[in-house]
Amino acid sequence: MNKRGKIAEISGDKVKVIYENEGIMTPYLDVARHVTNLEMNSIVIVAIYDNDLRTGTVIGVI
């Protein structure tokens, strides 16, 4: 499943994403190599691994 979210924190090559409608913030997630120029509050697409919405990889920026 893929989900749209907003970058809440950036630390090196990892980011935390918040899903505002659900009120959930992820732990630090990996970012796909082709995704560059991430900034705070950027809208991103996350490939979700589990139904809890807390694991995945950022695969794109909108």
N, C-alpha and C positions, 0 to 999 in steps of 0.2 A: 504494500500500500504506500502511496505517496501522500504527503501532507504539506500544506502551506503554513509557514510560520515566519516569525520576525527574529532577527539576531538580537539577543539580549546582552551577551558578553562575548568578547574575543580574547583568546589567550594563545598566542603563537599561531599554530596551524589548526586549532580547534575552536569551536564556538558552542555557546549555549543558545538554544532556540526556545522562544516562548510561543505557545499556541494560545492566542488570546481568547478565543471562544471557549476553550476548555479550561483555561486558567492553569495550564501545565507548563513548567519550564523543564527542559531536558538537562541532564548532566552534559559535560563537554562531549561534543560529537566530532567525529572525523569529517573532513571536507574533501570531496573528490578533487583530484589533481587539476582538472580542467577548470575548476571554479576559482576565480581570482577576484581581486578588488572588493573583498567583503568589507562592509562598514556597519557600524552600529545601526540598528533599525532597518537594515536591508531586508526585503522580503525574499525568502528562500523556499526551495522545495526540498523536502527531506524524504529519502527512501526509508520507510519504517520497517524494522525487523520484527517487532512484537506488538501485540495489541495494546500494551500499556502506553504507547506513544513516547517512551523515554529512551529508546535505542534507535539508532539509524545513522545515516550518512547524508550530509548536505550534498545534493547532486546538481543544484542549479540556483541561479539568482533570477528574480523577476524584475 
